């Protein structure tokens, strides 16, 4: 009677034999290497379309987030603790566009990894680190918006530049430490050595994760997600109550809507709504990937490669979405873009330009 070990050994032989047979009728990632992965390129038409779609996403992520960072850091009126968090979030998305998306584009279209084993691990670390950095930033931004909406007049003394800096440092250090530790220590592949050995070939950049680390990954995504959903539900409840109170006051006196407190509350509610949309976009982009990766680890990694690539690129495209959201909802950002792209930002004293009405 065959044992489980014999069965797995037979599976390994079957995998290798199938790869060798496929290699005789298909292109290889590296023609002169025996352990080369089989290359499965798209035909010229779909290939060009995929490069255009993925390349557009990368360019949009780089240029859009560069505009966000430039606007917030250059114009003094935008120097606020909340906007520093937004600029730091834009930096994480910018790095996705520079360090992750171009290389992922080649891997997805060509079906091979041409950038070496060292950068394969580094690329995976960047991917994980920037994703978690984004969600931690969004979580802190949601808390910031809650404080601003619930008590707009005392908010400036509660969420200071020092608090914002601590939130940024925590988000970056935790995400980078986690992203690099579980990849470079090899802990994520513990218990999967035989499967990794059977699937490994030259030209592949596939790092498997065992069930324990996949569960940790999912929790690191799920916990901030639940926090954000709870906080934003409270924000919109408060905003609704404030709107009803202001409407009631307007019926009593026409001057009520002109009060400073009402103008501040209205501005903070609009900011909360806009950033709430950014949070929703992030969750919709990355939730399918995290659910699939969690389930996949417990079902023996059965997700087809093309499905995995689709889910990953939906997540990557989120890095290009935030600048579009800001441009659609924030007049000050549209004005800042005009000043930047026309070169007027280079004029003397351009940093004191008023972008937001007082």
C-alpha angles and dihedrals in degrees: 000000000000117000126221089256090053090049093051091046088052089050090052091051090048092051093049093044091049090049092050092049091048091049091059091060101032139054121267127225088231112022096199099049123088094209094049119137119244112258118223106185124182122246114268096264100052089037092058091046093051092049089050094049096044093040092051090053092051094048091047091049092050100042097036096050091042087058091050093051093044093049095049096042096043105043111068094207088065094053101113133130091248093050091048087060089050091049091050090050089051089052091056090049090046090055090051088056092049106034105027116024101054093052092041088052093059091045093050097047101036096037090226139089111230100172102081135256093277094058091041089066092040091050091052090049091050090048094053096039097051092045093053091041088058095049093047089050091049090049092054090044090055091052089048091052091049092055091045095050098040094050112007096170097056094033095096091060094046103046103043133169089263092055090047091051091051091051091050093047092048093049094048099041096045095046094045093045092050095042094052099037101059093043101045095040091053090228092130092062095046109132092016097079095117093048092046091050092050094050099039118111136151110274097033127115103187117135112188123209126209122232095264095056093041088055091051090049091051093048091050087056098039100049096054088042092056090046091052094046091050094046095047092048087057091045094055091045090054091045090053092050091048092050091051091048093050091048090052091050091049089060089056099044133009092216095060094087090055095061118118092235092055093048091050092047091049092050092049092048091052091050090049091051093050094048089044088060089050090052092049090050091051093050094046090049099049104026095080091052095049093046091049094046091049095049093039093059090057094045097052101265097291098154109121115244094242092053090051091051092050092051092046093051093048085058093045092052089061087074088065096046103069096066088051090051091050092047091051098047106026118069089188091060092051089050091048091051091053091051092048100046093044092052095241088124086075093062120105115272092008088134091071094056112133110240099163124050111241 
